[in-house]
Amino acid sequence: MAQLDAQNDPATAPIEQPLLIRAGFSLTFDVKYPTPMLFVVQPQHRLGATGTRQRLLGERPIGAAQDIHTYTDTHGNLIWRTLAQPGEFVIGHDLIAEVTRRPDPVLPALRKHLVEELPDETITYLLPSRYVDSDLISGEAWERFGHIQGGWAQVQAISDFLQDECVYGYGSNSTTTAKQAFDSKRAVCRDFAHMGVAFCRALNIPARYVCGYLPDIDFDSGGVPMDFHAWFEAFLDGEWRTFDARHNQPRIGRVLIAQGRDASDVAFTTTFGNARLTRMLVWADEARPGETLDDEPAPRAG
């Protein structure tokens, strides 16, 4: 078997203008009886379209994450699996990742593939899924965006439209679909991602839901507490490309955790029983000079 060279191995490939991100989370649950649980929360080394997207330099399990059982799902995500015991159940993860300091790339010349030339593995991302009811907005998608030439131009027009049309704010829940969020015109990042994916799929552009960490580097969060973030990727000109209808501007420091058809594939926790989340902390920021995992995360983590 051929070995990966340093340029193609995500654990060793060079990163242009490297940036260190300290990120992680801690979740506390009140568990009444032994409860099976799944978590999609651990980033991995990843290669992007123009080199290494991210490399993990160090990781530290928190609480029940010690020696947890893991497996890889059909989308390539690392899944944690455990049986939570009665009482206070604490689980978390702390990491330092190296990513590029460059903002999300903007590539307006990228083309859109014909469906018949798409790679087989992208076809599933053209189909409706649990929270992406793209079949219900197909007519509106073609009416609004069908005339736009170019793949990037179409997807960027979708992001521009959603940013203008929908107000950021809570109003949805864990069962809200893309069509429902769009009809309400009120959305959080999960909804913006679902809507972006839905409009892309309706236009025959493969699109997938992505979750991860997004630090507020060169960005004013307006006091919104740190949380996991969701955005989407569209398959254009042979690669998966980043779009974020929630912010609709290039951002710095994304650390990708997982991707899938929609949030049902990458929910940060899935509980098969009664486990009530009582406390949640998420942190993501540029690492301080000389910072290690022995140091406490930045005070703004809460």
Helices and strands as residue ranges (DSSP letters): E 18-31, E 35-39, E 46-48, E 51-63, E 69-72, E 78-84, E 87-100, G 115-117, G 120-126, G 134-136, H 138-145, H 151-165, E 167-168, H 178-184, E 186-187, H 189-202, E 207-213, E 229-236, E 239-243, E 255-260, H 263-266, E 269-271, E 275-286, G 299-301
